[in-house]
Amino acid sequence: MSPGSVTARRVVVFTAALIVFYILCIGPERFAFESFGTWILSPLIYVRLLPEPLNHWLVTAMLRHPLIGHAFCVIPIAMLVAAFVLAIHAVRRNSLSSAYVSLGLSATVFSVYHLIQPMGMTYVAY
């Protein structure tokens, strides 16, 4: 293996380093509030991401069946758990594909839930 080759462990370390870098850039306290607020607003984020008339149908479905809204709160947690499990699998088996899927899941959660989270919404903690 050449020194410049990509290994699963390097991809996993890169993913973890990006997450730690992001947390350090915005600060741990702000990250905690932002994460919790975004997690609570998860159903609204999905409504904002959907085009017309799908967003109206989703809101109607969540009003009629509150369990749907709760399920949308589980999605980011499930994605991060899957990313963590895949990262462990990637390191143990040197699986580059698992490492890249873990990176993709982590990047998706952080980009959707933290970078484009506001979309006109504001979460204020007192």
N, CA, C and O atoms as a MOPAC input file, in Angstrom:
PM7 MOZYME 1SCF
protein

 N      0.85400 1    -1.18000 1     0.00000 1
 C      0.00000 1     0.00000 1     0.00000 1
 C      0.89600 1     1.23900 1     0.00000 1
 O      1.81400 1     1.35100 1     0.81300 1
 N      0.62800 1     2.14000 1    -0.89400 1
 C      1.43500 1     3.35000 1    -0.98400 1
 C      1.02700 1     4.35200 1     0.09100 1
 O     -0.11200 1     4.31600 1     0.55700 1
 N      1.92700 1     5.24200 1     0.49300 1
 C      1.62600 1     6.20000 1     1.55700 1
 C      0.45500 1     7.12200 1     1.23300 1
 O     -0.20400 1     7.61100 1     2.15100 1
 N      0.18000 1     7.37200 1    -0.03500 1
 C     -0.89000 1     8.28600 1    -0.40800 1
 C     -2.22900 1     7.61400 1    -0.63000 1
 O     -3.20900 1     8.27800 1    -0.96800 1
 N     -2.28100 1     6.30400 1    -0.44400 1
 C     -3.54300 1     5.60100 1    -0.71700 1
 C     -4.58100 1     5.89700 1     0.35600 1
 O     -4.25600 1     6.14100 1     1.51800 1
 N     -5.81100 1     5.86900 1    -0.05900 1
 C     -6.92300 1     6.15000 1     0.84700 1
 C     -7.31100 1     4.84500 1     1.54300 1
 O     -7.56200 1     3.82900 1     0.89600 1
 N     -7.35400 1     4.89800 1     2.86600 1
 C     -7.79900 1     3.74100 1     3.63300 1
 C     -9.07100 1     4.11400 1     4.37700 1
 O     -9.39000 1     5.29000 1     4.55300 1
 N     -9.77900 1     3.09700 1     4.80200 1
 C    -11.02700 1     3.32700 1     5.53100 1
 C    -10.76800 1     4.10500 1     6.80800 1
 O    -11.53600 1     4.99800 1     7.16400 1
 N     -9.69900 1     3.77100 1     7.49000 1
 C     -9.38400 1     4.45900 1     8.74300 1
 C     -9.15400 1     5.95400 1     8.50900 1
 O     -9.57800 1     6.78200 1     9.31600 1
 N     -8.48800 1     6.29600 1     7.41400 1
 C     -8.25200 1     7.71100 1     7.11400 1
 C     -9.55500 1     8.45300 1     6.82600 1
 O     -9.71700 1     9.60500 1     7.22700 1
 N    -10.47100 1     7.80200 1     6.14100 1
 C    -11.76300 1     8.43500 1     5.84900 1
 C    -12.55000 1     8.64500 1     7.14300 1
 O    -13.17400 1     9.68900 1     7.32800 1
 N    -12.51900 1     7.65200 1     8.03800 1
 C    -13.23300 1     7.76700 1     9.31900 1
 C    -12.60800 1     8.87100 1    10.17200 1
 O    -13.32700 1     9.66500 1    10.77900 1
 N    -11.28800 1     8.92700 1    10.22200 1
 C    -10.61200 1     9.98100 1    10.98700 1
 C    -10.92200 1    11.34900 1    10.38200 1
 O    -11.14300 1    12.31300 1    11.11500 1
 N    -10.93800 1    11.44000 1     9.06800 1
 C    -11.28300 1    12.69300 1     8.39100 1
 C    -12.70600 1    13.13300 1     8.75500 1
 O    -12.94700 1    14.31000 1     9.02200 1
 N    -13.63700 1    12.18900 1     8.76300 1
 C    -15.02500 1    12.49900 1     9.12100 1
 C    -15.10700 1    13.01300 1    10.54800 1
 O    -15.74900 1    14.03100 1    10.80900 1
 N    -14.45900 1    12.31500 1    11.47500 1
 C    -14.47200 1    12.73600 1    12.88100 1
 C    -13.80500 1    14.09200 1    13.04700 1
 O    -14.26900 1    14.92300 1    13.82800 1
 N    -12.72400 1    14.32100 1    12.32100 1
 C    -12.02500 1    15.60400 1    12.41300 1
 C    -12.89800 1    16.75100 1    11.90600 1
 O    -12.89100 1    17.83700 1    12.48500 1
 N    -13.63900 1    16.51800 1    10.84000 1
 C    -14.54700 1    17.55800 1    10.33900 1
 C    -15.61700 1    17.90500 1    11.36700 1
 O    -15.93600 1    19.07700 1    11.56800 1
 N    -16.16900 1    16.88400 1    12.01600 1
 C    -17.20500 1    17.12600 1    13.02800 1
 C    -16.62600 1    17.90100 1    14.20900 1
 O    -17.22400 1    18.87400 1    14.66900 1
 N    -15.46300 1    17.47100 1    14.70000 1
 C    -14.81500 1    18.16400 1    15.82500 1
 C    -14.45700 1    19.59900 1    15.42800 1
 O    -14.64700 1    20.52300 1    16.21900 1
 N    -13.94800 1    19.78900 1    14.22700 1
 C    -13.61200 1    21.12800 1    13.74200 1
 C    -14.85000 1    22.02300 1    13.71500 1
 O    -14.79200 1    23.18100 1    14.12900 1
 N    -15.96000 1    21.48800 1    13.23000 1
 C    -17.20200 1    22.25700 1    13.18100 1
 C    -17.65100 1    22.65500 1    14.58800 1
 O    -18.04200 1    23.79700 1    14.82600 1
 N    -17.58800 1    21.69700 1    15.51200 1
 C    -18.00600 1    21.98000 1    16.89100 1
 C    -17.10900 1    23.04300 1    17.51200 1
 O    -17.59600 1    23.94900 1    18.18800 1
 N    -15.80800 1    22.94000 1    17.28800 1
 C    -14.88500 1    23.92200 1    17.85100 1
 C    -15.05200 1    25.29800 1    17.21000 1
 O    -14.87400 1    26.31700 1    17.87700 1
 N    -15.39100 1    25.33600 1    15.92900 1
 C    -15.58000 1    26.62400 1    15.24800 1
 C    -16.77200 1    27.39800 1    15.78500 1
 O    -16.69100 1    28.61200 1    15.97800 1
 N    -17.87700 1    26.70400 1    16.02800 1
 C    -19.05700 1    27.42900 1    16.50000 1
 C    -19.17000 1    27.43700 1    18.01700 1
 O    -19.95200 1    28.21000 1    18.57000 1
 N    -18.41400 1    26.60000 1    18.69300 1
 C    -18.44000 1    26.52500 1    20.14900 1
 C    -19.35100 1    25.40600 1    20.62300 1
 O    -20.43200 1    25.19800 1    20.07300 1
 N    -18.90700 1    24.68300 1    21.65000 1
 C    -19.68000 1    23.54300 1    22.13900 1
 C    -21.07500 1    23.91000 1    22.66400 1
 O    -22.04000 1    23.17500 1    22.45100 1
 N    -21.16800 1    25.06100 1    23.35500 1
 C    -22.47400 1    25.45100 1    23.90500 1
 C    -23.45800 1    25.78200 1    22.78600 1
 O    -24.60100 1    25.32600 1    22.79800 1
 N    -23.00500 1    26.57300 1    21.82900 1
 C    -23.88500 1    26.90700 1    20.69900 1
 C    -24.25300 1    25.65200 1    19.92300 1
 O    -25.39400 1    25.49500 1    19.48700 1
 N    -23.27900 1    24.75200 1    19.75000 1
 C    -23.55500 1    23.50100 1    19.04300 1
 C    -24.63500 1    22.69500 1    19.76400 1
 O    -25.52300 1    22.13100 1    19.12400 1
 N    -24.56000 1    22.64000 1    21.09900 1
 C    -25.55800 1    21.88600 1    21.86800 1
 C    -26.95300 1    22.49000 1    21.68700 1
 O    -27.91600 1    21.76500 1    21.43500 1
 N    -27.06300 1    23.82300 1    21.81700 1
 C    -28.36500 1    24.46600 1    21.63900 1
 C    -28.86500 1    24.32600 1    20.21000 1
 O    -30.04200 1    24.05600 1    19.97300 1
 N    -27.95000 1    24.51400 1    19.25600 1
 C    -28.31800 1    24.41400 1    17.85000 1
 C    -28.77700 1    22.99800 1    17.50100 1
 O    -29.75000 1    22.81300 1    16.77000 1
 N    -28.07000 1    22.00900 1    18.02800 1
 C    -28.43000 1    20.61200 1    17.75500 1
 C    -29.78500 1    20.27000 1    18.35100 1
 O    -30.62300 1    19.65900 1    17.68800 1
 N    -30.00100 1    20.65900 1    19.59500 1
 C    -31.27600 1    20.35100 1    20.23800 1
 C    -32.42000 1    21.08500 1    19.54700 1
 O    -33.46600 1    20.49500 1    19.27700 1
 N    -32.22600 1    22.34600 1    19.26700 1
 C    -33.28000 1    23.12100 1    18.59800 1
 C    -33.59700 1    22.58200 1    17.22200 1
 O    -34.76100 1    22.48700 1    16.83300 1
 N    -32.56300 1    22.23100 1    16.49000 1
 C    -32.77200 1    21.68700 1    15.15400 1
 C    -33.46400 1    20.34100 1    15.22500 1
 O    -34.33100 1    20.03500 1    14.40600 1
 N    -33.07900 1    19.53800 1    16.20500 1
 C    -33.70400 1    18.21700 1    16.37900 1
 C    -35.19400 1    18.37400 1    16.65700 1
 O    -36.01200 1    17.63600 1    16.10800 1
 N    -35.54400 1    19.32900 1    17.50400 1
 C    -36.95200 1    19.56300 1    17.82100 1
 C    -37.70300 1    20.07100 1    16.59600 1
 O    -38.87500 1    19.74800 1    16.40400 1
 N    -37.02400 1    20.86900 1    15.76200 1
 C    -37.66300 1    21.43300 1    14.57200 1
 C    -37.58400 1    20.50500 1    13.35000 1
 O    -37.97200 1    20.90500 1    12.25200 1
 N    -37.09400 1    19.29200 1    13.52500 1
 C    -36.93200 1    18.36400 1    12.39200 1
 C    -38.15800 1    18.25000 1    11.49600 1
 O    -38.02600 1    18.33800 1    10.27500 1
 N    -39.34700 1    18.05800 1    12.06300 1
 C    -40.52300 1    17.95000 1    11.17600 1
 C    -40.73100 1    19.19700 1    10.31400 1
 O    -41.13700 1    19.09200 1     9.15700 1
 N    -40.45500 1    20.37300 1    10.87700 1
 C    -40.61700 1    21.60200 1    10.09700 1
 C    -39.57500 1    21.71100 1     8.99100 1
 O    -39.85200 1    22.26000 1     7.92500 1
 N    -38.38200 1    21.19200 1     9.24300 1
 C    -37.34100 1    21.22700 1     8.21200 1
 C    -37.77500 1    20.39600 1     7.01500 1
 O    -37.59300 1    20.80700 1     5.86900 1
 N    -38.34700 1    19.22700 1     7.27800 1
 C    -38.81500 1    18.39300 1     6.17100 1
 C    -39.93900 1    19.08300 1     5.39800 1
 O    -40.00700 1    18.98900 1     4.17300 1
 N    -40.81000 1    19.77000 1     6.11400 1
 C    -41.89400 1    20.49700 1     5.44800 1
 C    -41.30400 1    21.59300 1     4.56100 1
 O    -41.76900 1    21.80800 1     3.44100 1
 N    -40.27700 1    22.28500 1     5.06500 1
 C    -39.66800 1    23.36700 1     4.27900 1
 C    -38.89900 1    22.84700 1     3.06600 1
 O    -38.80100 1    23.53800 1     2.05200 1
 N    -38.35600 1    21.63600 1     3.16300 1
 C    -37.58500 1    21.07400 1     2.05100 1
 C    -38.46600 1    20.54000 1     0.92000 1
 O    -38.03400 1    20.48000 1    -0.23100 1
 N    -39.69300 1    20.15600 1     1.24600 1
 C    -40.58000 1    19.58100 1     0.22700 1
 C    -41.20900 1    20.67200 1    -0.64200 1
 O    -41.52100 1    21.75900 1    -0.15300 1
 N    -41.39200 1    20.38200 1    -1.91500 1
 C    -42.06200 1    21.34900 1    -2.79700 1
 C    -43.57700 1    21.30400 1    -2.60200 1
 O    -44.11600 1    20.39200 1    -1.97500 1
 N    -44.24200 1    22.30700 1    -3.15300 1
 C    -45.71100 1    22.33400 1    -3.15600 1
 C    -46.22000 1    21.19200 1    -4.01200 1
 O    -45.52500 1    20.84800 1    -4.96900 1
 N    -47.30400 1    20.60100 1    -3.77800 1
 C    -48.20100 1    20.55800 1    -2.63100 1
 C    -47.80100 1    19.48800 1    -1.61800 1
 O    -48.54500 1    19.22700 1    -0.67300 1
 N    -46.63100 1    18.86500 1    -1.80400 1
 C    -46.21800 1    17.79900 1    -0.89400 1
 C    -46.06200 1    18.29200 1     0.54200 1
 O    -46.35500 1    17.55800 1     1.48600 1
 N    -45.60500 1    19.52200 1     0.70900 1
 C    -45.43900 1    20.02800 1     2.06800 1
 C    -46.78600 1    20.18700 1     2.78200 1
 O    -46.87800 1    19.95800 1     3.98800 1
 N    -47.81600 1    20.57500 1     2.05100 1
 C    -49.14200 1    20.69100 1     2.67100 1
 C    -49.67600 1    19.31800 1     3.06000 1
 O    -50.30600 1    19.15900 1     4.10600 1
 N    -49.42000 1    18.34000 1     2.21800 1
 C    -49.86700 1    16.98300 1     2.53100 1
 C    -49.13800 1    16.45000 1     3.75900 1
 O    -49.72900 1    15.75400 1     4.58500 1
 N    -47.84600 1    16.78200 1     3.87800 1
 C    -47.08600 1    16.32800 1     5.04100 1
 C    -47.59400 1    16.98900 1     6.31700 1
 O    -47.74300 1    16.32100 1     7.34000 1
 N    -47.86000 1    18.27800 1     6.27000 1
 C    -48.39200 1    18.96900 1     7.45000 1
 C    -49.73700 1    18.37700 1     7.84800 1
 O    -49.98700 1    18.14200 1     9.03000 1
 N    -50.59000 1    18.13700 1     6.88300 1
 C    -51.89500 1    17.53100 1     7.17000 1
 C    -51.72200 1    16.15300 1     7.79000 1
 O    -52.40900 1    15.81100 1     8.75200 1
 N    -50.82000 1    15.37300 1     7.25000 1
 C    -50.57400 1    14.03200 1     7.79500 1
 C    -50.03800 1    14.10100 1     9.22100 1
 O    -50.42300 1    13.29500 1    10.06800 1
 N    -49.14100 1    15.07100 1     9.49300 1
 C    -48.59700 1    15.19900 1    10.85000 1
 C    -49.65300 1    15.68700 1    11.84000 1
 O    -49.62500 1    15.31400 1    13.01300 1
 N    -50.58100 1    16.51700 1    11.37300 1
 C    -51.65200 1    16.97000 1    12.26800 1
 C    -52.62300 1    15.84100 1    12.58700 1
 O    -53.09500 1    15.72400 1    13.71800 1
 N    -52.91500 1    15.02300 1    11.60600 1
 C    -53.85000 1    13.90800 1    11.81600 1
 C    -53.21000 1    12.75200 1    12.57000 1
 O    -53.87500 1    12.06400 1    13.34500 1
 N    -51.91200 1    12.53900 1    12.34100 1
 C    -51.18800 1    11.42600 1    12.96000 1
 C    -49.88100 1    11.95800 1    13.54900 1
 O    -48.86000 1    11.97400 1    12.86100 1
 N    -49.89700 1    12.39700 1    14.82100 1
 C    -48.69800 1    12.99600 1    15.42800 1
 C    -47.47700 1    12.06900 1    15.43800 1
 O    -46.34400 1    12.54100 1    15.53400 1
 N    -47.69700 1    10.78000 1    15.34300 1
 C    -46.57700 1     9.85000 1    15.32200 1
 C    -45.66100 1    10.09000 1    14.11600 1
 O    -44.46700 1     9.79600 1    14.18300 1
 N    -46.20100 1    10.61400 1    13.03100 1
 C    -45.39900 1    10.92200 1    11.84100 1
 C    -44.37600 1    12.01400 1    12.17600 1
 O    -43.21400 1    11.92800 1    11.77700 1
 N    -44.81000 1    13.02700 1    12.90200 1
 C    -43.88700 1    14.08800 1    13.31200 1
 C    -42.79500 1    13.55800 1    14.22800 1
 O    -41.63800 1    13.96500 1    14.12100 1
 N    -43.15700 1    12.65200 1    15.12500 1
 C    -42.16000 1    12.04700 1    16.00700 1
 C    -41.16900 1    11.20100 1    15.20900 1
 O    -39.98100 1    11.15800 1    15.52900 1
 N    -41.65900 1    10.53900 1    14.18200 1
 C    -40.77800 1     9.72100 1    13.34000 1
 C    -39.73900 1    10.60000 1    12.63800 1
 O    -38.59500 1    10.18300 1    12.45800 1
 N    -40.13100 1    11.81000 1    12.24400 1
 C    -39.17800 1    12.71700 1    11.60500 1
 C    -38.10600 1    13.18500 1    12.58200 1
 O    -37.01000 1    13.55200 1    12.16100 1
 N    -38.40500 1    13.17800 1    13.88100 1
 C    -37.38800 1    13.51000 1    14.88300 1
 C    -36.38100 1    12.37700 1    15.05000 1
 O    -35.25400 1    12.61200 1    15.48700 1
 N    -36.76700 1    11.16800 1    14.71100 1
 C    -35.88400 1    10.01000 1    14.86000 1
 C    -34.90700 1     9.89300 1    13.68200 1
 O    -33.83100 1     9.31400 1    13.82900 1
 N    -35.26800 1    10.43000 1    12.53800 1
 C    -34.45100 1    10.26200 1    11.32800 1
 C    -33.00700 1    10.73200 1    11.51300 1
 O    -32.09800 1     9.96900 1    11.18400 1
 N    -32.73800 1    11.95000 1    12.02300 1
 C    -31.33100 1    12.34900 1    12.15000 1
 C    -30.55500 1    11.49400 1    13.14700 1
 O    -29.37000 1    11.22600 1    12.95400 1
 N    -31.22500 1    11.07100 1    14.20700 1
 C    -30.56000 1    10.21300 1    15.19200 1
 C    -30.23500 1     8.86600 1    14.57100 1
 O    -29.14000 1     8.33800 1    14.76700 1
 N    -31.17500 1     8.30700 1    13.82600 1
 C    -30.94000 1     7.02700 1    13.16500 1
 C    -29.80900 1     7.14100 1    12.14100 1
 O    -28.99800 1     6.22400 1    12.00500 1
 N    -29.75500 1     8.25000 1    11.43100 1
 C    -28.68500 1     8.44700 1    10.44700 1
 C    -27.31500 1     8.53700 1    11.12900 1
 O    -26.34000 1     7.97800 1    10.62800 1
 N    -27.23600 1     9.23100 1    12.26100 1
 C    -25.95400 1     9.33500 1    12.96400 1
 C    -25.54900 1     8.01700 1    13.60300 1
 O    -24.36600 1     7.67800 1    13.62500 1
 N    -26.52000 1     7.26500 1    14.12700 1
 C    -26.20500 1     5.94000 1    14.66900 1
 C    -25.70500 1     5.02400 1    13.55900 1
 O    -24.73200 1     4.29300 1    13.74400 1
 N    -26.36600 1     5.06400 1    12.41300 1
 C    -25.91900 1     4.25700 1    11.27000 1
 C    -24.51800 1     4.68000 1    10.82900 1
 O    -23.69600 1     3.82500 1    10.49800 1
 N    -24.23400 1     5.97900 1    10.81800 1
 C    -22.90500 1     6.45800 1    10.44700 1
 C    -21.85400 1     5.95900 1    11.43000 1
 O    -20.75800 1     5.56900 1    11.02800 1
 N    -22.18500 1     5.97200 1    12.71300 1
 C    -21.25800 1     5.50000 1    13.74300 1
 C    -20.99400 1     4.00100 1    13.60100 1
 O    -19.84700 1     3.56000 1    13.67200 1
 N    -22.04700 1     3.22700 1    13.40200 1
 C    -21.89600 1     1.77700 1    13.22400 1
 C    -21.08500 1     1.46900 1    11.96400 1
 O    -20.21800 1     0.59500 1    11.97700 1
 N    -21.36600 1     2.18200 1    10.88900 1
 C    -20.60700 1     1.97800 1     9.65500 1
 C    -19.14300 1     2.39000 1     9.81000 1
 O    -18.26300 1     1.77300 1     9.21100 1
 N    -18.87800 1     3.42000 1    10.60400 1
 C    -17.49200 1     3.83400 1    10.84500 1
 C    -16.74000 1     2.74500 1    11.60600 1
 O    -15.58900 1     2.44700 1    11.28900 1
 N    -17.37900 1     2.15800 1    12.59600 1
 C    -16.75200 1     1.05800 1    13.34300 1
 C    -16.50100 1    -0.12600 1    12.41000 1
 O    -15.42700 1    -0.72700 1    12.43100 1
 N    -17.49100 1    -0.44800 1    11.60200 1
 C    -17.33600 1    -1.54400 1    10.63700 1
 C    -16.20000 1    -1.24100 1     9.65800 1
 O    -15.41300 1    -2.12800 1     9.32700 1
 N    -16.11500 1    -0.00600 1     9.20000 1
 C    -15.07900 1     0.37900 1     8.24200 1
 C    -13.68400 1     0.20900 1     8.83900 1
 O    -12.77200 1    -0.27400 1     8.16900 1
 N    -13.52200 1     0.60400 1    10.09000 1
 C    -12.21200 1     0.49800 1    10.72700 1
 C    -11.85700 1    -0.96500 1    10.98700 1
 O    -10.72200 1    -1.38000 1    10.75300 1
 N    -12.82000 1    -1.74400 1    11.46800 1
 C    -12.54700 1    -3.15300 1    11.80300 1
 C    -12.27000 1    -3.99300 1    10.56300 1
 O    -11.41100 1    -4.87400 1    10.60100 1
 N    -12.97700 1    -3.73800 1     9.46600 1
 C    -12.85400 1    -4.56700 1     8.25800 1
 C    -12.09500 1    -3.87500 1     7.11600 1
 O    -11.94000 1    -4.42500 1     6.02600 1
 N    -11.62900 1    -2.65900 1     7.40100 1
 C    -10.97300 1    -1.83900 1     6.37600 1
 C    -11.84800 1    -1.71900 1     5.12400 1
 O    -11.38500 1    -1.88400 1     3.99500 1
 N    -13.11900 1    -1.42900 1     5.36800 1
 C    -14.10000 1    -1.30900 1     4.29200 1
 C    -14.21200 1     0.14800 1     3.86500 1
 O    -14.79900 1     0.97200 1     4.56600 1
 N    -13.64900 1     0.44600 1     2.72200 1
 C    -13.67500 1     1.81100 1     2.21900 1
 C    -15.09800 1     2.25700 1     1.87900 1
 O    -15.45100 1     3.41900 1     2.08200 1
 N    -15.90700 1     1.34100 1     1.36600 1
 C    -17.28500 1     1.71400 1     1.02500 1
 C    -18.08300 1     2.07400 1     2.28200 1
 O    -18.85900 1     3.02900 1     2.25700 1
 N    -17.90800 1     1.33700 1     3.37000 1
 C    -18.59100 1     1.67500 1     4.62100 1
 C    -18.12400 1     3.02200 1     5.15600 1
 O    -18.91800 1     3.79300 1     5.69400 1
 N    -16.83700 1     3.30100 1     5.00700 1
 C    -16.29900 1     4.58200 1     5.47100 1
 C    -16.90400 1     5.73900 1     4.68600 1
 O    -17.25900 1     6.76800 1     5.26200 1
 N    -17.02000 1     5.57000 1     3.37100 1
 C    -17.60100 1     6.63300 1     2.55200 1
 C    -19.09900 1     6.81300 1     2.82500 1
 O    -19.59300 1     7.94000 1     2.81000 1
 N    -19.81700 1     5.73100 1     3.07200 1
 C    -21.23800 1     5.85800 1     3.41300 1
 C    -21.38200 1     6.56200 1     4.76100 1
 O    -22.27100 1     7.39500 1     4.93700 1
 N    -20.50900 1     6.22700 1     5.71000 1
 C    -20.51400 1     6.90500 1     7.00400 1
 C    -20.24400 1     8.39300 1     6.83900 1
 O    -20.91000 1     9.22200 1     7.46000 1
 N    -19.27000 1     8.73100 1     6.00600 1
 C    -18.97800 1    10.13700 1     5.71400 1
 C    -20.19000 1    10.81700 1     5.07400 1
 O    -20.53500 1    11.94300 1     5.43400 1
 N    -20.82400 1    10.14000 1     4.13700 1
 C    -21.99600 1    10.70600 1     3.47000 1
 C    -23.15400 1    10.94600 1     4.41900 1
 O    -23.79900 1    11.99300 1     4.36300 1
 N    -23.42500 1     9.97400 1     5.30000 1
 C    -24.51200 1    10.15000 1     6.27500 1
 C    -24.20600 1    11.30100 1     7.22700 1
 O    -25.07500 1    12.12700 1     7.50500 1
 N    -22.98100 1    11.35600 1     7.72200 1
 C    -22.60200 1    12.43900 1     8.63500 1
 C    -22.68600 1    13.79400 1     7.94700 1
 O    -23.19900 1    14.75700 1     8.51600 1
 N    -22.18700 1    13.86200 1     6.73700 1
 C    -22.23800 1    15.12800 1     5.99500 1
 C    -23.67600 1    15.54900 1     5.71600 1
 O    -24.00200 1    16.73400 1     5.77800 1
 N    -24.52500 1    14.59000 1     5.41400 1
 C    -25.92900 1    14.90700 1     5.16400 1
 C    -26.58800 1    15.48300 1     6.40600 1
 O    -27.26700 1    16.50800 1     6.33900 1
 N    -26.38500 1    14.82200 1     7.54100 1
 C    -26.99900 1    15.30600 1     8.78600 1
 C    -26.48300 1    16.70100 1     9.12200 1
 O    -27.27000 1    17.59300 1     9.43700 1
 N    -25.17000 1    16.89300 1     9.05600 1
 C    -24.62900 1    18.18700 1     9.44300 1
 C    -24.96400 1    19.28000 1     8.43500 1
 O    -25.15800 1    20.43200 1     8.82300 1
 N    -25.03500 1    18.94700 1     7.16600 1
 C    -25.36100 1    19.99900 1     6.19900 1
 C    -26.83300 1    20.36100 1     6.25700 1
 O    -27.17300 1    21.54300 1     6.21300 1
 N    -27.70800 1    19.38200 1     6.35300 1
 C    -29.13900 1    19.68400 1     6.39400 1
 C    -29.54300 1    20.25400 1     7.73900 1
 O    -30.29000 1    21.23000 1     7.79700 1
 N    -29.06600 1    19.66700 1     8.80900 1
 C    -29.54200 1    20.06600 1    10.13100 1
 C    -28.77900 1    21.22900 1    10.74800 1
 O    -29.26700 1    21.83700 1    11.70100 1
 N    -27.60600 1    21.55600 1    10.23900 1
 C    -26.86100 1    22.63800 1    10.86300 1
 C    -26.52600 1    23.78100 1     9.91100 1
 O    -26.50500 1    24.93800 1    10.33200 1
 N    -26.26900 1    23.49500 1     8.67000 1
 C    -25.87000 1    24.55900 1     7.76700 1
 C    -27.05600 1    25.23500 1     7.09500 1
 O    -27.04200 1    26.45300 1     6.91600 1
 N    -28.08900 1    24.47100 1     6.71700 1
 C    -29.25100 1    25.09800 1     6.10300 1
 C    -30.45500 1    25.04500 1     7.02400 1
 O    -31.59500 1    25.19700 1     6.58400 1
 N    -30.19400 1    24.82700 1     8.31000 1
 C    -31.27700 1    24.69400 1     9.27000 1
 C    -32.18600 1    25.90300 1     9.38400 1
 O    -33.39900 1    25.71200 1     9.47100 1
 N    -31.69000 1    27.13800 1     9.39100 1
 C    -32.61200 1    28.23400 1     9.66900 1
 C    -33.75600 1    28.33000 1     8.67300 1
 O    -34.91600 1    28.34000 1     9.08500 1
 N    -33.47800 1    28.40000 1     7.40500 1
 C    -34.51500 1    28.47900 1     6.37000 1
 C    -35.69100 1    29.34900 1     6.79600 1
 O    -36.84900 1    29.00600 1     6.55900 1
 N    -35.38300 1    30.47200 1     7.42200 1
 C    -36.44700 1    31.36600 1     7.84900 1
 C    -36.95000 1    31.07800 1     9.25400 1
 O    -37.81900 1    31.79400 1     9.75100 1
 N    -36.41800 1    30.03200 1     9.91400 1
 C    -36.86200 1    29.68700 1    11.26100 1
 C    -35.80700 1    30.14400 1    12.26100 1
 O    -34.61400 1    30.13800 1    11.95600 1
 N    -36.24100 1    30.53700 1    13.44700 1
 C    -35.32000 1    30.96500 1    14.48100 1
 C    -35.63100 1    30.21800 1    15.76800 1
 O    -36.78500 1    30.11600 1    16.18400 1
 N    -34.59300 1    29.70500 1    16.38000 1
 C    -34.72900 1    29.02400 1    17.66900 1
 C    -33.99900 1    29.86400 1    18.69700 1
 O    -32.79700 1    30.09500 1    18.56300 1
 N    -34.70500 1    30.32600 1    19.72400 1
 C    -34.12100 1    31.16400 1    20.73800 1
 C    -34.21500 1    30.43600 1    22.06300 1
 O    -35.30300 1    30.03800 1    22.47700 1
 N    -33.07700 1    30.25700 1    22.73700 1
 C    -33.04500 1    29.59300 1    24.04300 1
 C    -32.79500 1    30.64200 1    25.12100 1
 O    -31.90400 1    31.48100 1    24.99100 1
 N    -33.57700 1    30.58700 1    26.16700 1
 C    -33.39800 1    31.51500 1    27.29700 1
 C    -32.78600 1    30.81200 1    28.47200 1
 O    -32.56100 1    31.43000 1    29.51300 1

